[in-house]
Amino acid sequence: MSRALEGLRVIELGQLLAGPFAGCMLGYFGAEVIKVEPPGGDPIRNWREVKDGTSLWWHSLARNKKCISLDLKTEQGRGLVKELLKTADIVVENFRPGVLEEWGLDPESLRAENPDLIYARISGYGQTGPNSSKPGFASVCEAFSGFRYVNGYPEEVPVRANLSLGDTISGLHAVLGILMALRARDRGDGGQVVDVALYESMFNLLEAVVPEYDGAAVVREPAGTTVTGIVPTNTYKCGDGKFLVIGGNGDSIYARLMTAVGRPEMGTDEKYATNALRVVHEAEIDQVLSDWCASLSLDDAIRILEQHRVPCGPVYSVVDMMKDPHYQARGLFESVEINGEPLKIPAMMPKLNNTPGGTQWPGPKIASHTDEILEGLGLDSEQIAALKRSGVVADSD
């Protein structure tokens, strides 16, 4: 099968996570992604769990990419990138705003020779505004966005998910913006800049927080394992110590739920008939559900709830995911070979039935596609060797 983005060339100038995640998605669905790394490579090559000198994360995040290492602090290095950008459909970068302007690699500088270039820029606070020059790590931007405020328990330190959500969500916004810009380009509107800010990507997740404050002076507060204004939906500890999530907030679902837990009268009592009424009695309802879950094992609780068509499910770790038959049936794990050994990495979503994505190769060694990329720009072997001797271009391991 063909892949959806075949025929597109992407130059990835980003490091760490947000830009590279966007590049990973584009490459997974068929784009040719050329990753330009600094001397020494992207720092993620050495982050978290490292095996045989390379991060296990790298093999997933850099899949399907062609890698070249250039010193962009040199005129020659910047010149080579400029030549690459002349051949590109898309560039993804997450430098601090202003850096690429200083290097002559900004959108305006490139527009004359490549007016159809789609230029995706990912930064902490966006390309404009009083905060634009500030360093923008995901952790800080998640807090600035308002997202962290609603996480955790009232009057306690706000918590974060043990993931770089701000980076990944921003990468998804970059891909969305790129695809919309491609649609506009196909319509004859030429290239454009896609300006993605980490804090704005997280701000985009805040649902009704803004209109509730503006229209009713209500500040959404953290609510632990619940969601404000929706009852019942919570996480409960079962008798075997495992955790169960129950979503019983639809009116008819709520009635079935209370029948399942042996309290059918609470399902028909008018004082619990609507979500607004159940919110008033949240503590009472949650206590009933908590006591019921504590009396059963996780498996028994799920079995009973599913018999009554109540949405519920366990809280999974990666161990649970990799054993679960539904994950297997949906093809959520792909296998690559690293130094002669198999390694499972996650598939990427969404699923397309006619032009699906897929992993062609894992994240490669540093500078492993240097010769191929430079030859594509018309350089011969002697010119490439001279660039390597000068340090402008790194040689492969």
N, C-alpha and C positions, 0 to 999 in steps of 0.2 A: 504494500500500500504506500501511496505517497503520503507526505506529511504536510500539515497545513501551511507552514511557513517556509517551505522549500523555495529556494531562489532568492532569499533575502540575506544580505550580509550585515552583520552586527559587529561593531567594534566596541569592546567592553574596556573602559578605562577605569572602572571602579575597583575598589579594594574592600576587603572584609565582607560585609554581608548584603547590604541593600542592593547595590548595583549588581554584584555577582549573582544574587538570587534572581533578579530580573533577567540577566543574561542566561542563566540556567534554564529558566522556563522557555525563553525564546528558542534556545538550542534544542530543548527536549522536543519541541514541536516542529523542528526541521530547519530553522535558520542556521546559517553558517556563522558561528560566533568566534571571533578572534579576540582573545584576552591579552591585553597589553599589561604586563606586570613590571614593577620596578626591579632594579637589581636586587637579587636575593629573593624575589617572589612575593606574592600576596601573603601577608601575615597569617591568614587562615590555614596555610599549609602546615603551620606548627601549633595550632590551637587545639585545646581539649585533648581527647585521647589520641596519642601518637603511636603508630606502629611502623617499624622499619623506617623511621625518620620522617614519616608523613602523617598528617592528621587524617583519621578515618573520615572525618567530615568532608575533607577536600575531595575525596573520590566521588562523593555525591554532588557537592555544590559546583564542581568544575567539570562535571560530565559533559561530553560532546563538544568541549571547547578546544580550540587550537591555541597554543600558548607561545607567546614571544615575550622576551624580557628586554625592555628598552630603558635607557636612562633619559627621562624626559627633562632633566635639568641641563642637558646638553642641547645645543642647536641642532646637531645632527639627529639626535633622538626625536626631537619635536618635528623635524622635517620628515622623518620616516612616518610618524603618526599622521602628519598632514597628508602625505601621499596615500596612506591607508584610508583616511576619511574621504578622499576623493572617490574611492571605489565603493563606499558604504551606502546602505539604505538607512541604517540606524546607528547612532552612537549612544551608549549608556555610560554616564560618568557620575561619580559622587565625590568629587573634590570640593574643598571649601570654595564657596562662591568667590569669583575673582581670580582664582589661580589660573584657569585656562585662558582667561582674558590676558593675563600677564604673559602667557606663553604663545599667544596668537592662535589658539586652538578653540576659540569661542565661536558660537553660531554665526555672528556677523562676519568674522574673518573667513569663514568657510563658505558662506552663502554664494559668493560670486562663482565659485567653481563647482559647487554641488548644491544647487537651490532646492533639490528635492530631499535633502538630508533631514531625517527626523532626529532631533537632538534631545534625548531624555536626560534631565539633570535632577539628581537626587541629593538633597542636603538636609540638614537639621531643621532649618527655619525658612527655606525657600530662597529664591534669588533676589528678592527685594525685601524692604522693610527694615526696621531698626535692629532686628536680631540676626539679619542674614549673615553677618560675618562671624557670628559666634560658633564655636565648635558644637556639633550636634550629634552626640551619641544617642542611641535609641533609648537608653535608660532615662536620660535627662528629658528627652523629647516626649516620652510616654507620660512623664510627670507634668510637663508644661501643657500637654494637650488636654488635660482633665481626665484622662483615662485612668491613671493611677489613683485618683481621688476616690473613685467609686469601688475600689478593690480592697478586700480585707474586712475587718470588723470595726464597728463604730468605736471611735475614740482610741483606736490602736494605730500603730505605724502602718501606713498603706503597704500592701504587698505587691509583688510582681510575679508573673508566671516565670518559671525557670527556663525561659526561652527568650530569644531576641525578637519579641513580637513587633516592635516598632520598625525594625529593619525588614522583616519578612512582609509585613503589611504594606510597607512603602514600596518594596519590590513588586508586589502585586499591583499596586496603583500605577507604577511605572509601566508595567506590561499593558494594563488597561488603557493608559494614555497613549502608548505607542500604537496599539491596535486601532484606536479611534483616529489617530493621526494618519495611519496608513489608509484608512477608509477615506479620509478627506483628501489625501494625496491622489488616491485612485480616481477621485472625482475631479481632479485637475487643480487642486488648491496648493500644490507644492508642499515643501517640507515646513516644519514648525518646531518650536521648542515645547517640550513637555516638562513642566516645572513641578517636581514632587518634593514636598517637605515632609519629614518624618512626623513632626507633631501634627500636621494637617491630616496625614493618613490615619493617625490614631483618633484625631478629632472626628473624622468621618464615621467612627464606630459608635458615637455617643447617643444614638437614637433620639429620645425625646428630652434629653437633658436641657437643651437650650430653650425650646418653646415652653417647657414646664416652668423654667425659672422666669422667663420673660412674661408669660401669660398668667402665672399663678404664684410667683415668688417662691416656688418650691425648689430647694437645692437637693439634688439626688445625693444621698449619702451611701457609704459602704454598707452592705447588708449580709456580709459573711457568705454562707452557702446558698442564700436565697436570692430572689430578684424582687426589688421593690415593686409593690403594687400588683403582683401576680401570685396567686395562692390556689392550691399548694404546688410548689416546685422547690425541691430541696434535696439534700444528700443525707442519707440516714445510715447509721451503723447497724449492721446485722449481728446476730448472735454469735457468728463465727469470726467476728472482727473485720469482715469485709464491708465495703461501702456500696450503697445502692442509691442511684439517682431516680427519683420519681417525678414525672411531669403530669400532674393531674388537674391542670388549671382550666380546662374546658368544662362547661357546665355538665354535659352528659358524661364526660370522662370522670369528673369528680364523683358523680353518682355511682358509677361502676367501681371506682376506687374504694369508696366507703363500703360498698357491698363486699368487695374482695377482702377487706381487712376486718370484716365482721361487725361493721357499724352501719347497716343499711339505713337506719333512721336518720343518721347525719346526712345521708345522700338525698333524702326527701324533705328534710326540715327546711322550711322557707327562709329561715335566718341564714342559711348557707347557700341559697339558691343561685346567687350570681357572684362573679369574681369580686365585685366591690364589697359585697357582704362578707365574703370569705376573708378578705383582707382585714376586716375588723376582728375576726375571730381566728387570725393566723396562728397565734400561740396555742390555742386549744386544738386546732386541727393538726398542727405539727406534733404535738405531744402524743396524740392518738397514733399517728403514723410512726413516730419514733418508737413507741412501746411495741407496736406490732412488729416492726422490723427487728427489734432486739430479741424477739421471741423465736425468730426463725433464722435458718442459714440463708446466705445470699441466694443459693440456687433454689431453695424452696420458695422464698419470697418472689423471685422472678417468675417461677412457674405459675404461682397463683395469680400474680398480676397479669401475666400474659394471657391466662385463661379468660380474664375479664377485659382484655383489650385495653390495658392501661400502659401507656408509654413508660418504660423503665429500662434500666441497664446498669451494669457494673462500672466501676471506675477502673480502667485498665492501665497497667504499666506496659512497657515495651515487651516484657516477657509474655503477658497475656495476649497482646496483639499478634505476636509471631506464631502463637499456637492456635489462634482462633480460625475456624474453618471459613468464616465469612470473609475475613481479610484475605485468606488464600484464594477463595473463589473469585474475589474481585481483582486479583492480581496486584496487590499493593506492595509487593516486594519484588525487586529485580536483582539478578545476580551478576556481578562482574568479577573479573579475575585480577587479583593484585599479587604480583610476584609469585604466580603459580598457585595461589590460594583463592578460593571463592569468598566473596564478600557480598552480603545483602545490603542494598540501598533502597530507599523508598521510591516507589513510582510517583509521578507527578500528575496532578489533576488539572483540568477536568478530563473525562474520557470522551473522545470523539470516535464515532463508529466508522467513519469513512477515511479520516486522515488522522489516525492516532499518533500520539507522541511515543517516545521510547529512548532508551539509553543505548547509544552506539559504542561508547567507550567511557571508562571512568576518568576522573580528573587526571590529566597527564603530568609527567615530570616537567620541571621548569624549562622553558625555552625549547620544548621538544618539537615545535613546528616552525622554528625560526627560518630554516632554509626554504621551506615550502612557501612561507608567507613573503619573504623578501624576493624570492625568485618570481613570485606573482607580481611584484612591483617592477620587474625588469632588471634586477640586479644579478650580476654573474657571480660565480664562485669566488673569484679574486676580490671583488668588492665586498662580499659578505665576510670573507676571512679578515679583511682589513677592518671592518666594523667591529668584529669580535676582538681583534687585537687591541683596538682602541678603547674597549670597554663600553662603547655606546650600545652594543648588542651583546647580551650574555649568551654564552655557549650552553648547549644542553648538557645535562649530567652524563 
